[in-house]
């Protein structure tokens, strides 16, 4: 992608980079002169992503860790930023009820909130002071089209992504005066380890490399909300805008995540 130099981040941190959208974003940004800090839960998968990024001449630092581990996340992010001040941080890591098999059990619901919400906080909060002191930087948080209306088959997932979207949108206004850009990403169905377990039809299912290109373009333009594909986004937004008395009968028929 041909970006103006002022919009081209050179030091980038991505969580959940071992597969799906996170992996695709790492490969999308990988280039000569770019430093990538990639986090994920699987050291083996991260290694494969890192090798592919290095093949594109990027400098890559990887770490296998849990985004819910606040001390470990803070130590990693502060170390990376001290070595190469971060231009862009993408809080991408997330899970759904189907990721570990079955629906949303009590334990699974708590884990979804830990990863999808606490993990975002653990990614964003450590870098804000450094970006604020520099008067520059960009943060992106991964929400979902599911954030616009609670899905009965995935209550914890929907709620967690709603919280992430509201947090990111509020943070955008909060940090604007500090020179920090914030964007919220709301994808529809994208091929990944999360969607691979879905047993139902996923309309407008998108490949992760295409999603990564859309996200990169949106970030380069400083879009506050990067939602795609448009039909999925509009349908989800409309479902959230309509009263539950009209939408409940339809949503009760949806399959569980």
Secondary structure, 3 states (H helix, E strand, C coil): CCCCHHHCCCEEEECCCCCHHHHHHHHHHCCCCCEEEEEECCHHHHHHHHHHHHCCCCEEEEEECCCCCHHHHHHHHHHHHHHCCCCEEEECCCCCCCCCCCCCCHHHHHHHHHHHHHHHHHHHHHHHHHHHHHCCEEEEEECCHHHHCCCHHHHHHHHHHHHHHHHHHHHHHHHHHHCEEEEEEEECCECCHHHHCCCCCCCCCECHHHHHHHHHHHHHCCCCEEEECHHHHHHHHHHHHCCHHHHHHHHCCCCCC
